[in-house]
Each structure stands twice: as C-alpha cells, then as structure tokens.
Amino acid sequence: MHFLTPFLAAAVSLLSTASAGQANFFSDTNCRHYLGTTYPSSLDLPSGGPAGSFSAMWIEGDQTECRDTCGPYVICGDPNCAAHYLTALGSCVGTATGVWVANRCGCW
C-alpha cells in the first residue's frame, strides 16, 4: 500500500486542478472577434485570456467541479474579481478594462 501513496497523491492533485469548463475571449466588447480559449481551473482563481481581451463567454461548464452549484458563471472586469458579472453559458460580457473568468458559479 505504501508504494501506491505517491500515485494517489498525484491523482488527487490532478483532480483538484481539473478544468471547470471552457471560456472564449474576444478583442471587442461584443464577443465578435475571437482571440482564444481558456480552461479555468476549479480552484476559484480568476483566469485571464489573451492580451487585449475585452469580452468573454463561457462555452462549457462543469457544475460538478464547483464547490457550490448555486447559479450562473462568473466573468470579472478585473483580475481580482472585485467587479464581477453573473452570466449563463453562451452569454457575452464585455468591459472596457478587460475580462477574466472565475469558477465561482455565482457564489459570493
């Protein structure tokens, strides 16, 4: 059993950083000019997109990765998520300051 311990620890570590879904980023504030995709972790940390991202849209989400399944997805207007917007899959949020996404599932 002792030789399995490192493998179990590694597996738990990988599960804790599993993707919470997929968000796409755009260079305009209306989600028209695609820049790239990110797969935010389930660690509640904001994830930014490519430089010059001013709008974002959650494309896929895995609510089972959330600590609480209490609502919509979060798009932030700053890297600390002080300014945040609750949204649904496929809804665009744009800001003049840039965008980040967070796996907080609307729980504040």
C-alpha positions as CSV (number, residue, x, y, z in Angstrom):
1,M,0.0,0.0,0.0
2,H,2.9,2.4,0.7
3,F,4.1,2.3,-2.9
4,L,0.6,3.5,-4.0
5,T,0.6,6.6,-1.8
6,P,2.6,8.8,-4.2
7,F,0.3,7.8,-7.1
8,L,-2.8,8.5,-5.1
9,A,-1.4,11.9,-4.0
10,A,-0.7,12.8,-7.6
11,A,-4.2,11.7,-8.7
12,V,-5.8,13.8,-6.0
13,S,-3.6,16.8,-7.1
14,L,-4.7,16.4,-10.7
15,L,-8.4,16.2,-9.7
16,S,-8.1,19.4,-7.6
17,T,-6.9,21.4,-10.6
18,A,-9.3,19.9,-13.1
19,S,-10.9,22.2,-15.6
20,A,-14.1,23.8,-14.7
21,G,-15.1,24.3,-18.3
22,Q,-14.2,26.4,-21.3
23,A,-14.4,30.2,-21.8
24,N,-13.7,32.0,-25.1
25,F,-12.2,35.5,-25.2
26,F,-12.7,38.3,-27.8
27,S,-10.9,41.5,-28.7
28,D,-14.1,43.6,-28.8
29,T,-16.7,44.2,-26.2
30,N,-19.4,42.2,-28.1
31,C,-17.8,38.8,-28.5
32,R,-17.4,39.0,-32.2
33,H,-13.6,38.9,-32.8
34,Y,-12.3,35.7,-31.3
35,L,-8.8,35.8,-29.6
36,G,-8.5,32.5,-27.8
37,T,-9.8,30.0,-25.3
38,T,-9.0,29.2,-21.7
39,Y,-9.9,26.2,-19.4
40,P,-10.2,27.7,-15.9
41,S,-9.3,25.5,-13.0
42,S,-11.7,24.6,-10.3
43,L,-9.6,26.4,-7.7
44,D,-11.7,29.6,-7.6
45,L,-8.9,31.7,-9.2
46,P,-9.6,34.2,-12.0
47,S,-8.2,33.1,-15.4
48,G,-7.4,35.7,-18.0
49,G,-7.5,35.3,-21.7
50,P,-5.0,36.5,-24.3
51,A,-3.7,40.1,-24.1
52,G,-6.3,42.5,-25.5
53,S,-9.4,40.6,-24.4
54,F,-12.3,42.8,-23.7
55,S,-15.2,40.3,-23.7
56,A,-15.7,36.7,-22.7
57,M,-18.3,34.0,-22.9
58,W,-18.5,30.7,-21.0
59,I,-18.9,27.9,-23.6
60,E,-18.9,24.8,-21.4
61,G,-19.1,24.4,-17.7
62,D,-19.0,21.5,-15.3
63,Q,-21.1,22.5,-12.3
64,T,-20.0,19.3,-10.6
65,E,-16.5,20.9,-10.3
66,C,-17.9,23.8,-8.3
67,R,-17.9,23.8,-4.6
68,D,-21.4,25.1,-4.7
69,T,-23.9,24.7,-7.6
70,C,-25.8,27.8,-6.8
71,G,-26.1,29.7,-10.0
72,P,-24.6,31.2,-13.1
73,Y,-21.0,31.5,-14.3
74,V,-18.7,34.5,-13.4
75,I,-16.9,36.9,-15.7
76,C,-14.8,39.5,-14.0
77,G,-13.9,43.1,-15.0
78,D,-10.6,43.0,-13.1
79,P,-8.0,40.3,-12.1
80,N,-9.3,40.2,-8.5
81,C,-12.9,39.8,-9.5
82,A,-13.9,42.9,-7.5
83,A,-16.1,43.8,-10.4
84,H,-17.9,40.7,-11.5
85,Y,-20.9,39.7,-13.6
86,L,-23.0,36.6,-13.2
87,T,-23.9,35.1,-16.6
88,A,-25.1,31.9,-18.2
89,L,-23.4,29.6,-20.8
90,G,-23.3,31.3,-24.2
91,S,-23.9,34.9,-22.8
92,C,-21.4,37.6,-23.7
93,V,-19.9,40.0,-21.1
94,G,-17.7,42.9,-22.2
95,T,-15.8,45.6,-20.3
96,A,-13.5,48.5,-21.2
97,T,-10.9,47.3,-18.7
98,G,-10.5,43.6,-19.9
99,V,-12.1,40.4,-18.8
100,W,-11.3,37.3,-16.6
101,V,-13.3,34.3,-15.8
102,A,-13.6,32.5,-12.5
103,N,-15.1,29.2,-11.4
104,R,-17.2,30.6,-8.6
105,C,-20.5,29.6,-10.1
106,G,-22.1,32.8,-8.9
107,C,-21.5,32.0,-5.2
108,W,-20.2,35.1,-3.4
